[in-house]
């Protein structure tokens, strides 16, 4: 495996090209598995000030269309996923699109974190590959940073206490007044929507041939979708925990060569997100790439692997690496995880 420091040295030897190394290791994974590979990486850890721009949203569909174009879909898909989550509607649309293209023959690889809506995407796949360092997360919907389940829980507690003792009305009145009309109903609908999506996806793919799948799905929904079970939306659920609740988990440690390639990919994506203005990258094993940067959107087709040799003149602007630094203005938005 090329670890963080080894990749730093390799980047120096190549004269900088992050994109060259991403293509190199992603292609290596495809050659090893004989399957299509698409990497979906968000830079929310490196650029938290960008907020919702780093989350799953409808713009991602354009990136996936770029990455899928020209692939032999009969080979299936290995999706390498690193995301904080995002919009439920966009997640549903993305899963439907991937299903239509690959007919459910999708494996999800989680080198580090696929939280919230990212966990929902992982649950739509036929299996999830994780390491001892990997995490999924709860899928209970949020309104801003407020858990929908917590709102309902608070409202039900208020109702019980007021019925039991009307003297508590002055205590609860300012608390309940902060909720807009129909908000409680919207929270219930959001919970039902999230749970129904995960249940449907598990039932038609990952758990479709598992005996007792109905009970397993109920367990998964309780463990992933109930805020009172996990206590926090950003709770990290380990590979062991995800396997215990019934998800089909494959261990990266069971195939050392596979783990080495996947973690090399993970590290070079982290280098890119840490050292360039890029905050979201969707790329396939042939080099077709969709990159979002602050104030920029870059789409690159399948490119020959021609690294710039150190000491040579820089290419003209239209030929420069897609990772060339550009001025970045921070964007402050609140992240809504779905």
C-alpha positions as CSV (number, residue, x, y, z in Angstrom):
1,X,0.0,0.0,0.0
2,X,1.1,3.6,-0.7
3,X,0.6,5.3,2.6
4,X,0.3,9.0,3.1
5,X,4.1,9.7,3.3
6,X,4.8,7.5,0.3
7,X,2.2,9.3,-1.8
8,X,3.8,12.6,-0.9
9,X,7.1,11.4,-2.2
10,X,5.5,10.0,-5.4
11,X,3.7,13.3,-5.9
12,X,7.0,15.1,-5.7
13,X,8.6,12.8,-8.2
14,X,5.8,13.3,-10.7
15,X,6.1,17.1,-10.4
16,X,2.7,17.4,-8.8
17,X,-0.1,15.6,-10.7
18,X,-2.7,14.5,-8.2
19,X,-5.0,13.6,-11.2
20,X,-2.3,11.2,-12.6
21,X,-2.0,9.3,-9.3
22,X,-5.8,9.1,-8.9
23,X,-6.1,7.6,-12.3
24,X,-3.2,5.3,-11.7
25,X,-4.6,3.7,-8.5
26,X,-8.2,3.7,-9.6
27,X,-7.3,1.9,-12.8
28,X,-5.2,-0.6,-10.8
29,X,-8.3,-1.4,-8.7
30,X,-10.4,-2.0,-11.9
31,X,-7.7,-4.3,-13.3
32,X,-7.7,-6.3,-10.1
33,X,-11.4,-6.7,-9.7
34,X,-12.4,-6.7,-13.4
35,X,-15.2,-4.3,-12.6
36,X,-16.0,-0.7,-13.2
37,X,-14.8,1.7,-10.5
38,X,-16.3,5.1,-9.6
39,X,-14.9,7.1,-6.7
40,X,-17.2,9.7,-5.0
41,X,-15.3,11.9,-2.6
42,X,-16.4,14.9,-0.6
43,X,-14.0,17.3,1.1
44,X,-16.2,18.2,4.1
45,X,-13.4,17.3,6.5
46,X,-10.9,19.5,4.7
47,X,-13.2,22.4,3.9
48,X,-16.0,22.5,6.5
49,X,-16.7,26.2,5.7
50,X,-18.2,25.1,2.4
51,X,-21.1,23.5,4.3
52,X,-23.9,22.1,2.1
53,X,-21.8,22.3,-1.0
54,X,-19.9,19.2,0.2
55,X,-23.1,17.2,0.8
56,X,-24.9,14.8,-1.5
57,X,-27.1,16.9,-3.8
58,X,-28.6,16.9,-7.3
59,X,-25.4,18.3,-8.8
60,X,-23.8,14.9,-8.1
61,X,-26.0,13.3,-10.8
62,X,-24.1,15.2,-13.4
63,X,-20.8,13.8,-12.0
64,X,-22.2,10.3,-12.0
65,X,-23.4,10.7,-15.6
66,X,-19.9,11.8,-16.6
67,X,-18.4,8.8,-14.8
68,X,-20.8,6.2,-16.2
69,X,-20.8,7.4,-19.8
70,X,-19.0,4.8,-21.9
71,X,-18.6,2.1,-19.3
72,X,-19.6,-1.5,-19.9
73,X,-22.3,-1.7,-17.3
74,X,-22.5,-5.5,-17.5
75,X,-19.2,-5.5,-15.5
76,X,-21.0,-4.1,-12.5
77,X,-19.8,-1.2,-10.3
78,X,-17.5,-0.8,-7.3
79,X,-18.4,2.5,-5.7
80,X,-15.8,4.0,-3.4
81,X,-17.7,6.4,-1.2
82,X,-16.6,9.1,1.2
83,X,-19.4,11.6,2.1
84,X,-21.0,13.2,5.1
85,X,-24.5,12.6,3.7
86,X,-26.9,15.1,2.3
87,X,-30.3,15.6,0.7
88,X,-32.7,12.6,0.9
89,X,-34.4,13.4,-2.4
90,X,-31.1,13.6,-4.2
91,X,-30.0,10.4,-2.6
92,X,-33.1,8.6,-3.8
93,X,-32.6,9.9,-7.3
94,X,-28.9,8.8,-7.3
95,X,-29.7,5.3,-6.1
96,X,-32.5,4.9,-8.6
97,X,-30.1,6.0,-11.4
98,X,-27.3,3.6,-10.3
99,X,-29.8,0.8,-10.0
100,X,-31.2,1.4,-13.5
101,X,-27.6,1.4,-15.0
102,X,-26.1,-1.5,-13.1
103,X,-29.2,-3.5,-12.1
104,X,-28.1,-3.8,-8.5
105,X,-24.7,-5.2,-9.2
106,X,-23.0,-2.6,-7.1
107,X,-20.4,-3.0,-4.3
108,X,-19.8,-0.1,-1.9
109,X,-16.3,0.5,-0.5
110,X,-16.0,2.7,2.5
111,X,-12.4,3.4,3.2
112,X,-13.2,5.8,6.0
113,X,-16.7,7.4,6.3
114,X,-20.0,7.2,4.5
115,X,-22.4,8.9,6.9
116,X,-26.1,9.6,6.9
117,X,-27.3,9.7,3.3
118,X,-24.0,8.0,2.4
119,X,-25.0,5.1,4.6
120,X,-28.3,5.0,2.8
121,X,-26.4,4.7,-0.5
122,X,-24.3,1.9,0.9
123,X,-27.4,0.1,2.1
124,X,-28.7,0.1,-1.5
125,X,-25.7,-1.9,-2.7
126,X,-25.4,-5.7,-2.7
127,X,-22.5,-5.6,-0.2
128,X,-20.4,-3.1,1.8
129,X,-16.6,-3.4,2.1
130,X,-15.2,-1.9,5.2
131,X,-12.0,-2.0,7.2
132,X,-11.4,-1.7,10.9
133,X,-11.0,2.0,10.4
134,X,-14.3,2.5,8.5
135,X,-17.5,3.9,9.7
136,X,-21.1,4.2,8.6
137,X,-23.6,6.4,10.5
138,X,-27.2,6.9,11.5
139,X,-29.8,7.7,8.8
140,X,-32.4,9.5,10.8
141,X,-33.3,12.7,8.9
142,X,-32.3,16.2,10.2
143,X,-33.8,19.6,9.7
144,X,-30.7,21.8,9.8
145,X,-28.9,20.3,12.9
146,X,-32.2,19.3,14.6
147,X,-33.0,15.5,14.4
148,X,-36.6,14.9,13.2
149,X,-36.9,12.0,15.7
150,X,-35.8,14.4,18.6
151,X,-38.5,16.9,17.7
152,X,-41.2,14.2,17.7
153,X,-39.8,12.8,21.0
154,X,-39.9,16.3,22.6
155,X,-43.5,17.0,21.4
156,X,-44.8,13.6,22.7
157,X,-43.1,14.3,26.1
158,X,-44.7,17.7,26.2
159,X,-48.1,16.2,25.4
160,X,-47.8,13.6,28.2
161,X,-46.6,16.1,30.8
162,X,-49.3,18.6,30.0
163,X,-52.1,16.0,30.1
164,X,-50.8,14.7,33.4
165,X,-50.3,18.2,34.9
166,X,-51.7,21.3,33.2
167,X,-49.5,23.4,35.4
168,X,-46.6,22.5,33.1
169,X,-48.2,24.5,30.2
170,X,-46.2,27.7,31.0
171,X,-43.0,25.6,30.9
172,X,-43.7,24.0,27.6
173,X,-45.4,26.9,25.8
174,X,-42.1,28.8,24.8
175,X,-40.5,25.5,23.8
176,X,-43.4,24.4,21.5
177,X,-43.8,27.9,20.1
178,X,-40.4,27.6,18.3
179,X,-41.9,25.0,15.9
180,X,-43.6,26.4,12.8
181,X,-47.0,25.1,11.7
182,X,-47.0,21.5,10.3
183,X,-43.4,21.0,11.5
184,X,-44.2,17.9,13.6
185,X,-46.0,16.4,10.6
186,X,-43.1,17.1,8.3
187,X,-40.7,15.4,10.8
188,X,-42.9,12.3,10.8
189,X,-43.0,12.2,7.0
190,X,-39.2,12.6,6.8
191,X,-38.7,9.7,9.2
192,X,-41.1,7.5,7.3
193,X,-39.5,8.5,4.0
194,X,-36.0,7.7,5.1
195,X,-37.0,4.3,6.7
196,X,-39.1,3.3,3.7
197,X,-36.2,3.9,1.3
198,X,-33.7,1.9,3.3
199,X,-36.1,-0.9,3.8
200,X,-36.9,-1.1,0.1
201,X,-33.3,-1.0,-1.0
202,X,-32.2,-3.7,1.5
203,X,-35.1,-5.9,0.5
204,X,-34.5,-5.8,-3.2
205,X,-30.7,-6.1,-3.1
206,X,-28.5,-6.8,-0.1
207,X,-30.9,-8.9,1.9
208,X,-33.2,-10.2,-0.8
209,X,-31.9,-13.8,-0.5
210,X,-31.4,-13.8,3.3
211,X,-33.6,-16.0,5.4
212,X,-35.5,-13.9,7.9
213,X,-34.7,-10.7,5.9
214,X,-37.9,-9.0,7.1
215,X,-36.7,-9.2,10.8
216,X,-33.2,-8.2,9.8
217,X,-34.5,-5.1,7.9
218,X,-36.4,-4.1,11.0
219,X,-33.3,-4.5,13.1
220,X,-31.3,-2.4,10.7
221,X,-33.9,0.4,10.7
222,X,-34.0,0.4,14.4
223,X,-30.3,0.6,14.8
224,X,-29.7,3.1,12.0
225,X,-32.9,5.1,12.0
226,X,-33.8,5.6,15.6
227,X,-32.2,8.7,17.2
228,X,-32.9,7.4,20.7
229,X,-30.7,4.4,19.9
230,X,-27.6,6.3,18.6
231,X,-28.0,9.5,20.6
232,X,-26.2,11.6,18.0
233,X,-26.5,11.9,14.2
234,X,-22.7,11.9,13.7
235,X,-22.1,8.7,15.7
236,X,-19.6,6.4,14.0
237,X,-20.7,2.8,13.5
238,X,-17.8,0.4,13.1
239,X,-17.5,-2.5,10.7
240,X,-18.2,-4.9,13.6
241,X,-21.4,-3.0,14.6
242,X,-22.7,-2.8,11.1
243,X,-22.2,-6.6,10.6
244,X,-23.9,-7.3,13.9
245,X,-27.1,-5.5,13.0
246,X,-27.4,-7.5,9.8
247,X,-25.8,-5.6,7.0
248,X,-23.8,-7.7,4.5
249,X,-20.2,-6.5,5.4
250,X,-17.1,-7.7,3.7
251,X,-13.7,-7.0,5.4
252,X,-10.9,-5.2,3.5
253,X,-8.5,-7.1,5.7
254,X,-9.6,-10.4,4.2
255,X,-7.8,-9.4,0.9
256,X,-4.6,-7.6,1.6
257,X,-3.9,-6.6,-2.0
258,X,-7.4,-5.2,-2.4
259,X,-7.1,-3.2,0.9
260,X,-3.7,-1.8,-0.3
261,X,-5.2,-0.5,-3.5
262,X,-8.4,0.9,-1.9
263,X,-6.4,2.7,0.8
264,X,-3.9,4.1,-1.8
265,X,-6.9,5.5,-3.6
266,X,-8.3,6.9,-0.4
267,X,-5.0,8.6,0.5
268,X,-4.5,10.3,-2.9
269,X,-8.0,11.6,-2.8
270,X,-7.3,13.1,0.6
271,X,-4.1,14.6,-0.7
272,X,-6.1,16.2,-3.6
273,X,-8.8,17.6,-1.3
274,X,-6.3,18.9,1.2
275,X,-3.9,20.6,-1.2
276,X,-6.2,21.9,-4.0
277,X,-9.4,24.0,-4.0
278,X,-11.4,20.9,-5.0
279,X,-14.2,19.9,-2.6
280,X,-15.9,17.2,-4.5
281,X,-14.5,14.6,-7.0
282,X,-16.4,12.0,-8.9
283,X,-14.1,9.9,-11.2
284,X,-14.1,6.6,-12.9
285,X,-11.2,4.1,-13.6
286,X,-10.7,5.4,-17.2
287,X,-10.1,9.0,-16.0
288,X,-13.4,10.6,-16.7
289,X,-13.7,13.1,-14.0
290,X,-16.1,15.6,-12.5
291,X,-14.6,18.1,-10.0
292,X,-16.2,20.9,-8.1
293,X,-14.0,23.7,-6.8
294,X,-14.9,26.9,-5.1
295,X,-16.1,29.2,-7.9
296,X,-15.3,26.5,-10.5
297,X,-16.7,23.3,-12.0
298,X,-14.4,21.1,-14.0
299,X,-15.4,18.2,-16.2
300,X,-12.7,16.2,-17.8
301,X,-13.2,13.3,-20.2
302,X,-11.1,10.2,-20.3
303,X,-7.5,11.4,-20.6
304,X,-4.2,9.7,-21.5
305,X,-1.9,9.4,-18.6
306,X,0.9,11.9,-19.4
307,X,2.4,13.3,-16.3
308,X,4.2,16.6,-16.5
309,X,7.9,16.0,-16.1
310,X,9.6,18.2,-13.5
311,X,11.7,20.8,-15.1
312,X,9.7,21.1,-18.3
313,X,7.8,24.3,-19.1
314,X,4.3,24.4,-17.8
315,X,1.6,23.7,-20.4
316,X,-0.6,26.5,-21.6
317,X,-3.6,27.2,-19.3
318,X,-6.1,25.1,-21.3
319,X,-3.8,22.0,-20.9
320,X,-2.9,22.4,-17.2
321,X,-3.8,19.8,-14.7
322,X,-7.4,20.0,-13.5
323,X,-6.0,20.2,-10.0
324,X,-4.1,23.5,-10.6
325,X,-4.8,25.9,-7.7
326,X,-7.3,28.6,-8.2
327,X,-8.3,31.4,-5.8
328,X,-10.9,30.1,-3.4
329,X,-13.5,32.2,-1.6
330,X,-15.1,30.5,1.4
331,X,-18.8,29.8,1.2
332,X,-20.6,29.7,4.5
333,X,-23.7,27.4,4.4
334,X,-25.3,25.2,6.9
335,X,-25.0,21.5,6.2
336,X,-28.2,19.5,6.2
337,X,-27.5,15.8,6.5
338,X,-30.3,13.5,5.3
